[in-house]
């Protein structure tokens, strides 16, 4: 199995900086993890940071050395280090308790979902890179190969290519075994799609334990009883494999399509399905939790050690908490009441035009408000907005694209969008379409000027 040794290219010591009120704010966080003191760590995409919400509701932010890194996943090891995946930065990061950030370049693809095993080593899923910008990249050697990466205790990165399909999630069980769900997409959307559940050894050997058709497994979770939970967006089901390998599966109502899931201590499976927060009990009964509706979509979900359920939303600047008492609490993160302010941080320009209504999660840039309402991109006189509506939504829905405060769209369109289209077996963008879209978004929606 191929093993790659890399040098740690950058170590930066960051002071614990309380985030200033005028800083660029993120869209909803991709993932949460808790520390021993009850602090909640979360990812911040557009703010390019990893942050911690303390029990006293204060927030500390650690800015990343790599601009526009797009942190998608994070986990903690036994020493208190926070590991995270930089999807568009193509790196794995590690933040220690003193505030030092170390980045490990991933030379064979784009990391997405990350876990840490009992040895303190980080494992992560890898998206292949498809660079349609017309330039050769550092990922060219492994441009078409999905797989799993591992950063060992010496900082060496190992890559284990997958012949079982594109890894969609990864988990480690109580016996320190690593489990991977992998999907081979069919030629008719969700039909003819094959999912495999596999154990992956430390030396990269794949052991397939289950195969299902018309299935797309993801969201693997393990408990202390040896159960391995999963969700299946193609079949609209959720369930678990017992320690003996027996499958228990629950049919979800309607077109429920779980975005993320989390386990509570009592075995309740909590989930977000884009529009709802819900839970599944031991008998498979599904309940949707009534919450304050604001037109936004739920994203990350996490169950804290005290039983509180936390979740994020795609476009909001807060963390939502459903307490065990049934009370809802919203943690607003750095509300900015200023208007027409502009700042540049780590190469990213963010235009802040939010007013008091941010607290109700309804305020957005006035220039884009009508576009977001209609879901249509602004015309450029060449019809590129139609191309964006037809092609780009395989990666991001149009609301996020319209709201994003990026200064440079090149990486998002030339790598991330190509990768997701490939995973879903959708015709790739041509080099001409890619160049046209990059020029369009950088001109119409970039904030570098």
N, C-alpha and C positions, 0 to 999 in steps of 0.2 A: 504494500500500500504506500502511496506517495506520501512523503513527509517533507514539510517545508520548514526551514529554519529562517527566522526573520530577526531583524534587529528592532529593538524598541526605538522608534524614531523620535519620540518626543515625550519628555517628562516635564510637567509644569506643576509648580506648587501654587495652589490657589488659596487665597484667604477666604474665610467664611464671610461672604458678602451678603448682607441683606439686600434683596433686590430693590433697586430704586423704582419709585412709582412710575416714572416715565419710560421704563424699559419696554422693549417689544414683547408682546405677550403671545403665548402659543395657542394653537387650536387644542381641542380636547386631548388629554394624555392617552398614549397608547397602552400604558401598563403601570401598575403599582406594585410595590413591595414594602414590607414593614420591617422595622428594626426592633431590637430588644426594648428600647425605651418608648415604643409606641409611635415613633415617627414614621410618617408615610412618605416614601420616595416615589417620584413620578417622573415620567419623561416629558420633555417639552420640545416639540418639533420646531416650530417657527422661532422660538426663543433660543434654539440651539443650546440646550442645557439639560442637566439632570438636577432636580430640586427635591427639597425635603420639607414637608409640612409637619411642624412640631405639634405636640399635644396642646401647646398654648396658642395654636393657630398662626404662629409666625412662620415665614417661609424663607429658607436659605437656598440660593441658587448657585450652581457651579457651571460656569460657561465652559463650553468645549473648545479645545484648541483648533479643531478642524471646522471651518465654516460650512454651514448648510449640511451638517452631518446626518440629520433626520434620524434621531434616536427612536428605535421602535420597540425595544425590549430591555428589561433590566432584571437583575437578580443579585442576591447577597451571598457571600460565602461565610464560613465559620469564623473568620477573622474580622468580620465587619466591613470588608471591602464591597463596594457596589460595582458590579460588572454591567456593561451595557453594549448593545449592538448599534453601530452607526451604519444604517442601511445605505444611504447615499454617500457617506464618507468612506465606505468600504473598509471599516476598521472595527476592532473590538476595543472597548475602553475599560479601564479599571480605576475607580476612585477610592483611595484609602481614607482612613479615619482622620488623617492629618490634612486632607484636602489635596493630595497629590493625584494628578491624572496621568496615567500611562496609556498610550494608544498602541495597539498591535495591528499593523496593516494586514488586510486580508487580500492576498494576491490572486485568488482564484474565483472571486464572485462577490456577491453582495449579501452580508449577513442580515438576518431578519429576526428570528425568534431565538432567545438565549436562555439557558439554564446553567446552574452550577451544581456539580456533583459533590459527594461527600468528601472527596479529596481536594476540594477547592479549585477544581479545574472547570473552565467554562466550555460548554458545548453550544453549538449554534447551527441553525439551518442556513443553507446557502442558496441564493438565487443565482442562476447563471447570468452572465452579462452579455447583452447584445448591443454593441456600439454601432449605431447607424449614423454617426456624425461624419463618417468618411475619414476618420483619423484612427490610427492604431493606438490601442490602449494597453495599460500594464496588465489587464486581465485577459489578453487575447489567448493565452495558452489554454485557459480553461473556460473559454467563452460560452460553450454550449453544455456544460456539465453541472447539473444540480448535485447537492450532497450535504454532508455534515462536516463542520469544522470543530476542532478542539484546541484550546490553548492550555498546554500542560503547565506544571508547576515551575518549569524553567523558562517559560515564556516562548517555547517553541510551538508553532502552529502546525497541526496535522490536518490533512484533508482526506475525507473518505467519500469518493464519488458514489452516487446512488444509481443503480440500474433498476430500482424498484419504482421510480417515479420522482416527482418533485416533493421533497419533505415539506409538510404543512405545519407540523408541530413536533415538539420534543419534550420529554419528561424524564425524571429520574425517580426510581422507586426506593422503598425502604431498604432494599438489598443493594443499593447503589448501581442498579442496572439502568441503562439508558434505553428509552423507548422512543420510536419515531413513527409517525404516521406519514405515508407517502401516497401521492395521487398521480395517476397517469390519466390525463384528460382525454375524453373521447372526441369523436369527430362531429358530434351533434349536441354541443353544450354539455349538459349534465348526463345525457345518455351515453352508454358505453364507457363510462368513466370507471376506473378500477382503483380501489384503495387497498393498501397493504399496511399491516401493523407489524413492525419488526423490532427486535432487540439488536442493539449495535454494541459490539464488544470494543474494548479500548484499542485493540489493534485494527479496528475497522471492518470486522466481519459482520455481515448482515444475516440475521436469523429471522425469516418471515414466519410469524405465528398465526396470522389470519389474513385472508384475502376476500374482499367483497366487491361485487359488481354494481354498476350504477350508483356508486358511492363516492363520497369525498370526505373522509375522516379528517378531523382536526381537533384542536383544543384538548390535548391529552393532559390528564391530571391524575395523580396517584394519592392514595390515602394510607393510613397506618395499618389497614387490614389487608393490604396487598391488592386492592382493587385498582383497576386502571380505567378511568372515566374518559369518555370521548363525546363529540357531537358529530353529526353527519348532515351537512347542509344540502346535499343532493336528495336525501331521502326524508329530510325534515324529522330526524330522530336524534335522541341522545341516549346514553346508557353507559354500561361498564362491563369490563371483563373481570371475572372473579380471580382470586389467586390461583384457582385450578383451571383457568382458561375458559370457563363457561360465560357465555354472553347473555347479558340482560339488556333489553332495548325498550325504550319508551317512544311511542309515536307522539309527535308534537302537533298541536292544533293548527289547522289552516296552513298558511305558507310560512310559519315561523322558521326563521333562518338565524341560528345563533351566531352572534358576532364573537363574543368571548364568554367564558364560564369560569366559575370559582367555587370551591368547596368550603362549606362551613364545618365546624368540628362535629356537628351532629349528623353529617352526611348529606345535608341539603345541597343541591346543585343550583347555584344562582347563575343567571345568564342575562346578557343583553342581546337583543335581536334587532338592532338598528333603531326601532321605535319604542321598545319597551324594556322594562326591568322585570325579570320574572324568576321563579324558583320551581324546582322539581323535588318532591319529597321522596321518601324511600319506596313508596308504592308506585311512583311514576306519575302522580297527580301534578299537573302543571297549573301554576297560579301566576297571574299577571299582577304586579304591584301597582296600585294607583299612585301616581306621582304628579307633581305640578307639570302640566303640559306647556311647552313653549315652542313647539314646532321643531325642536332639535332632535337629533338622533343619539342614542346611547352608544357608548364605545367600550371602554375598559371597565372591568368589574373585579372587585377584590373583597374578601371577607377578612376583617381584622381579627386579632386574637381575642378581643373583647366581644366579638359577635357582630359588630357594626359592619354594614355592607356599604362599600364605597364604589362610586362609579363616575365616569367622566362622560362628556358629551362632545360631539365632533367639533363644534364651533364656539364653545363657551370657555370662559376664563376662570372657571371655578371647579371645585371638587365637591361632589354631592355625597352626602352621608345619610344612610337610613340606619338610625340607631336601633338597638335591640328592643327599645321601648316602643318603636313604631314612629318616632319623631323624625322628620326630615331636617337636616342641617345643610346649609350651603356655605362652603369656605371660599369666599371670593379672594382671588389671588391678585394682589397689586392692581386695584382699580385706579384707572387714570382718568381724572376729570378734566385734564387740559385739552385744548383744541389746537389743531394746526401746528403741532410740534413735530420735529424731525430729528432723528439721530442716526448715527452709524455705529454699529458694534460688530467687531470681528468680520468686517466686510459685508455685513447685511444691513440694508437700509430699510427702516420701518417707518411708515407714516401712520401716526396715531391721530385719529379724528373721532375719538370716542367721547361721549358725554355721560351724563349721570345715568342714562338708561342702561348702561352696561350691567348694572346691578340686577336688572330684570332680564338680562341676556338678550336684549332686542336691538341694541344699537349696532350699526355697522357703518362703514364709510358711505357718505351720502352719494358719492360718485358711482358707487356700485350697488346701492340699495335696490334700484329698480331692476337692474340686471339679475340680481339674486332672486328677486321676487318672480321674475318671468322665467329665469333659468336659461337665458340666452346671453351669449357673449357679444361684445360690442363689434359692430362691423368695421372692417378696415379698408373697404373699397375693392378688395380682391376676392371676397368670399371665403377668407380663411376662417371666419367664425363658424361657418358651416362645417368645415373640416374638423375644427376643434370639438364641436358638438357631436359629430359622428364618431370620431376616433379616440378622443381623450378620455371619455367617460369609462372606458374599460379599466382605467387606473384610479382616477379620482372622480367623484361625482362633480357635477358642474358647480355646485354651491361652494365646495372647498376651493376649486380652482378660482372662482370669482372672488373669494374672500382672502386668498393667500397673499401674504406680503413678502414675496420673494424679490430679490434684486436680480437673480439670474436663474432662468428656467432650464438651462442646458442639460444639467444632470438629470433632473426629473423626467424630462421628455426623452432624452437619448438613451437612458438606461432603465429607470424604474418603470416607465410606461411600456417599453418594449418587453421587459421581463414579465409583467403581469399579463400582457396580451399573449405572450408565448405560453404561459402557464394555463391559460384558458382556451388554448388552441384557436386563437383568433388571428386572422391574417396580420402579419407585422406591418408596421409603418415602413414605407419606402424611404430611401435616403432623401428624396426630394420633399416628401411630406414632413419628415423629421425636421429638416432645415427650415421649412416654411413655418411650422408650428413654433419652433424655438424663436425664430425672428418675430413672429406674431406676439407671443406671450412676453418676450423681453421688451418689445416696443409698447404694447398696449397695457400690460400689467406689471412690468418690471418697475422698480422704484430707484434705479441706479442714477437716473438723470436728475 
